[in-house]
Amino acid sequence: MNHNINTNLNINKHKGRLYGVGVGPGDPELLTLKAFRLLQSCPVVAYQSAEGKESVARSIVAEYIPSDRIELLYHLPRALDAEAAQPIYDQVVIPIAEHLAEGRDVVVLCEGDPLFYGSFMYVFTRLSEQYETEVVPGISCPMGCASALGVPLTYRNDVFSVLPATLPADTLEAQLKNADAVAIIKLRRHFAKVRDVLHKVGLASRANYIERGTMASQKVVSLDEVEPDDVPYFSMILVPSQSQL
């Protein structure tokens, strides 16, 4: 579905350039040189946050944003009904489009990698056909967390899967049985379900739980010691391969 919108602007000017910039999983030093250069040169920096909360993406690179930059904060709904959320997404990108139409380049920050479950995709699908767009990849959370845990994820011909914890228990079970190594994301209120499934399929002993990986507040806890009601959004379970070199 094409979600490009008409913002009542002269979109044919094509002056501004849109950049989706991955800022990595949390450690500011994991920012790429290209991302740093764009932060230093682009006049507008946009980023999203949950309502009433600080932008995690901005907090990662706060020390790299010059004080004279125009900053745009926007909120994306965490709606279960994707169709109902579309009009909100359409409205959110209008301030970004306004700057692009006036000839200003805009950097849109995204935790991890912009196109790997990244929030930038909602901006990309609406504006990339109207304005010249470049995506600057970032270190994704599974890779950052694997490094923080010090566990090799895969060997040789292993199958590596990324599973959202929001999947039904029976689907998770089937997927876990067919993968050699797994990253389970979007845990939050689904943690207890995931832990039960991992025990059921005999993978709990191999599972590694980490929250806020690579950040200063990083925490690694045994799977059975995690309090399900306290699991934050930035948490992950990694099940590394059993293969050996």
Backbone torsions as a table, in degrees:
resi	resn	phi	psi	omega
1	MET	NA	134.9	178.9
2	ASN	-90.3	117.6	-176.0
3	HIS	-103.0	13.3	178.4
4	ASN	-59.0	143.8	-174.1
5	ILE	-121.3	160.1	174.1
6	ASN	-98.5	109.5	-178.1
7	THR	-93.4	10.8	-178.4
8	ASN	62.2	29.0	178.6
9	LEU	-110.0	165.2	174.7
10	ASN	-80.2	84.4	-173.4
11	ILE	-73.7	-6.8	179.8
12	ASN	-80.5	-7.0	-179.5
13	LYS	-68.9	-34.5	176.6
14	HIS	47.3	38.9	-176.3
15	LYS	-82.0	-51.5	-175.8
16	GLY	-78.0	153.5	177.7
17	ARG	-113.2	134.3	-178.3
18	LEU	-97.9	130.2	178.3
19	TYR	-121.0	124.2	170.0
20	GLY	-96.9	114.2	-170.4
21	VAL	-114.8	117.7	174.7
22	GLY	-76.9	128.7	-178.2
23	VAL	-103.5	6.6	176.9
24	GLY	84.0	-177.0	-171.9
25	PRO	-81.4	-11.8	178.8
26	GLY	157.9	-38.5	179.0
27	ASP	-73.5	119.1	-178.0
28	PRO	-59.1	-25.3	-178.9
29	GLU	-77.1	-6.2	177.0
30	LEU	-89.3	4.2	176.0
31	LEU	-67.3	139.8	178.0
32	THR	-74.7	159.2	177.9
33	LEU	-63.4	-36.1	179.5
34	LYS	-66.6	-41.8	177.9
35	ALA	-61.9	-41.9	178.7
36	PHE	-61.8	-44.0	-179.9
37	ARG	-60.6	-42.8	-179.2
38	LEU	-67.8	-37.1	176.4
39	LEU	-62.1	-33.6	-179.2
40	GLN	-78.4	-22.6	-171.6
41	SER	-109.8	-27.1	-175.4
42	CYS	-81.7	138.4	-175.6
43	PRO	-75.4	-21.0	-175.7
44	VAL	-124.9	131.5	177.7
45	VAL	-123.3	121.8	-179.1
46	ALA	-115.2	150.6	-179.5
47	TYR	-160.9	155.6	-178.7
48	GLN	-112.3	160.4	174.0
49	SER	-150.9	164.1	171.0
50	ALA	-71.9	154.4	-179.6
51	GLU	-55.4	127.9	175.9
52	GLY	76.8	8.1	-178.9
53	LYS	-124.4	157.2	178.2
54	GLU	-68.0	147.4	174.8
55	SER	-74.5	118.1	179.0
56	VAL	-66.1	-41.3	179.9
57	ALA	-58.7	-44.7	179.6
58	ARG	-66.5	-39.5	-177.8
59	SER	-61.8	-31.0	-180.0
60	ILE	-65.5	-38.7	-173.9
61	VAL	-113.4	16.1	-174.6
62	ALA	-52.6	-40.1	-176.9
63	GLU	-71.0	-12.6	-177.7
64	TYR	-100.5	-5.0	-177.4
65	ILE	-91.0	117.0	178.2
66	PRO	-59.0	148.5	-173.6
67	SER	-68.3	-19.1	-176.5
68	ASP	-94.5	10.8	-179.1
69	ARG	-78.6	146.1	170.8
70	ILE	-78.5	127.9	-177.9
71	GLU	-115.4	135.3	179.6
72	LEU	-119.3	120.5	174.8
73	LEU	-104.4	132.2	176.4
74	TYR	-136.1	161.4	-177.4
75	HIS	-120.9	131.5	175.4
76	LEU	-106.6	132.4	-179.2
77	PRO	-71.9	142.3	172.8
78	ARG	-96.8	67.4	-173.7
79	ALA	-90.4	140.0	175.5
80	LEU	-73.1	-30.1	179.5
81	ASP	-92.9	100.8	-175.0
82	ALA	-61.9	-39.0	-178.6
83	GLU	-65.1	-39.6	-179.7
84	ALA	-66.4	-25.0	-178.0
85	ALA	-81.5	-17.8	-173.7
86	GLN	-57.3	-45.8	179.3
87	PRO	-60.8	-32.1	178.4
88	ILE	-69.4	-43.7	176.7
89	TYR	-59.0	-40.3	-179.9
90	ASP	-60.6	-40.4	-178.9
91	GLN	-72.3	-34.9	-175.6
92	VAL	-60.5	-35.9	-174.0
93	VAL	-83.1	-7.7	-176.3
94	ILE	-58.9	-47.6	178.5
95	PRO	-60.0	-34.5	176.7
96	ILE	-65.3	-45.8	179.7
97	ALA	-62.3	-34.4	179.9
98	GLU	-62.3	-44.2	178.7
99	HIS	-66.5	-41.2	178.3
100	LEU	-61.6	-41.4	-179.7
101	ALA	-65.8	-27.0	178.5
102	GLU	-88.0	5.0	174.6
103	GLY	93.6	8.9	-179.6
104	ARG	-95.5	131.6	173.3
105	ASP	-70.8	143.4	-177.7
106	VAL	-127.5	127.0	171.0
107	VAL	-96.3	124.6	174.2
108	VAL	-107.1	117.6	-177.0
109	LEU	-80.5	147.0	177.9
110	CYS	-148.0	129.6	176.1
111	GLU	-62.1	147.4	180.0
112	GLY	66.4	-129.3	179.2
113	ASP	-110.9	136.8	-173.9
114	PRO	-59.2	-31.8	-174.5
115	LEU	-109.2	10.5	176.0
116	PHE	-111.3	88.4	-174.0
117	TYR	56.0	26.5	-174.9
118	GLY	-88.0	149.0	179.6
119	SER	-66.4	-21.2	-178.5
120	PHE	-63.1	-23.7	-176.6
121	MET	-59.5	-28.5	179.9
122	TYR	-72.1	-31.0	173.8
123	VAL	-75.7	-43.6	-177.4
124	PHE	-57.9	-46.8	-176.3
125	THR	-68.0	-19.2	-177.7
126	ARG	-98.7	-25.0	-173.1
127	LEU	-121.1	-15.6	-172.2
128	SER	-66.9	-24.6	177.8
129	GLU	-83.0	-15.1	-179.6
130	GLN	-97.8	-28.5	-176.3
131	TYR	-132.6	146.0	177.1
132	GLU	-58.8	129.2	-171.5
133	THR	-131.6	139.9	175.1
134	GLU	-133.0	135.8	177.5
135	VAL	-104.9	127.7	177.6
136	VAL	-104.6	108.7	-174.6
137	PRO	-65.0	154.2	176.3
138	GLY	-129.3	167.8	176.9
139	ILE	-68.9	123.6	-178.6
140	SER	-76.9	158.7	-177.2
141	CYS	-60.4	-40.8	177.5
142	PRO	-59.0	-39.6	179.8
143	MET	-70.4	-41.8	178.3
144	GLY	-63.4	-41.7	-178.9
145	CYS	-70.0	-36.7	177.1
146	ALA	-61.2	-42.0	178.1
147	SER	-66.2	-40.7	179.6
148	ALA	-64.4	-35.7	179.3
149	LEU	-81.1	-20.4	-178.3
150	GLY	71.3	38.9	-179.5
151	VAL	-121.6	127.3	172.8
152	PRO	-68.8	126.2	-176.6
153	LEU	-76.7	-46.8	-171.3
154	THR	-137.7	157.3	174.4
155	TYR	-132.8	148.4	172.7
156	ARG	41.2	-113.0	-173.6
157	ASN	-99.8	24.9	179.9
158	ASP	-60.8	149.4	172.8
159	VAL	-97.0	120.7	179.6
160	PHE	-105.5	125.6	-178.2
161	SER	-118.1	145.7	172.7
162	VAL	-114.3	118.2	-174.6
163	LEU	-118.8	124.9	172.1
164	PRO	-72.1	133.5	179.5
165	ALA	-66.0	-12.8	-179.7
166	THR	-72.5	-11.6	179.5
167	LEU	-65.2	152.5	175.4
168	PRO	-60.9	153.6	-176.4
169	ALA	-57.5	-41.1	-177.9
170	ASP	-68.3	-32.8	176.5
171	THR	-70.0	-42.9	175.9
172	LEU	-58.4	-45.0	-179.5
173	GLU	-59.0	-47.1	-179.5
174	ALA	-63.1	-41.6	-179.6
175	GLN	-67.7	-40.6	-179.1
176	LEU	-65.0	-32.4	-179.2
177	LYS	-71.4	-20.5	-174.6
178	ASN	-108.2	8.5	-178.8
179	ALA	-118.5	148.9	177.6
180	ASP	-87.0	-33.8	179.5
181	ALA	-143.5	145.2	-171.4
182	VAL	-141.8	141.7	165.5
183	ALA	-114.0	125.4	178.6
184	ILE	-109.2	119.1	-174.4
185	ILE	-114.2	175.5	178.3
186	LYS	58.1	44.5	-174.7
187	LEU	-67.6	-68.2	-179.0
188	ARG	31.8	-116.3	-174.6
189	ARG	-75.2	-1.3	-179.7
190	HIS	-98.7	4.9	-173.6
191	PHE	-59.3	-47.4	-176.6
192	ALA	-58.6	-42.1	178.1
193	LYS	-60.5	-45.7	-178.6
194	VAL	-64.3	-44.4	179.9
195	ARG	-60.2	-42.1	178.5
196	ASP	-60.8	-42.3	-179.2
197	VAL	-66.8	-40.5	178.9
198	LEU	-61.5	-40.5	175.9
199	HIS	-65.1	-40.6	-177.2
200	LYS	-62.6	-39.4	-177.4
201	VAL	-93.9	6.1	175.3
202	GLY	76.0	25.7	-178.5
203	LEU	-108.9	-0.3	-175.2
204	ALA	-61.0	-35.7	-177.4
205	SER	-69.9	-23.4	178.6
206	ARG	-92.3	-12.5	-173.4
207	ALA	-77.2	140.2	177.2
208	ASN	-119.3	123.5	177.3
209	TYR	-100.0	132.1	177.1
210	ILE	-142.7	139.0	175.1
211	GLU	-123.8	144.7	-177.8
212	ARG	52.4	47.7	-178.1
213	GLY	-57.7	134.1	-178.6
214	THR	73.8	-6.9	177.4
215	MET	-82.7	166.0	179.2
216	ALA	-62.0	-28.1	-179.1
217	SER	-95.3	20.4	-179.1
218	GLN	-54.1	141.6	-178.5
219	LYS	-141.9	128.4	176.6
220	VAL	-117.0	123.8	-175.2
221	VAL	-133.7	146.2	173.3
222	SER	-58.6	142.5	-175.6
223	LEU	-52.4	-43.4	-176.1
224	ASP	-81.4	-2.7	177.1
225	GLU	-99.5	-5.3	-178.4
226	VAL	-74.6	133.7	174.2
227	GLU	-86.8	111.2	-173.6
228	PRO	-54.9	-33.0	-178.0
229	ASP	-75.9	-10.4	-176.8
230	ASP	-109.3	10.0	-177.1
231	VAL	-74.3	122.2	-178.5
232	PRO	-82.8	170.7	177.9
233	TYR	-61.1	-42.0	-178.5
234	PHE	-86.4	73.3	178.0
235	SER	-142.3	160.6	-174.1
236	MET	-159.0	151.1	170.5
237	ILE	-115.9	126.8	176.3
238	LEU	-112.1	130.7	174.3
239	VAL	-115.9	100.2	-176.6
240	PRO	-74.5	164.7	179.5
241	SER	-67.5	154.3	174.3
242	GLN	-94.8	-6.6	-178.0
243	SER	-63.0	157.2	177.1
244	GLN	-127.4	149.9	177.1
245	LEU	-74.5	NA	NA
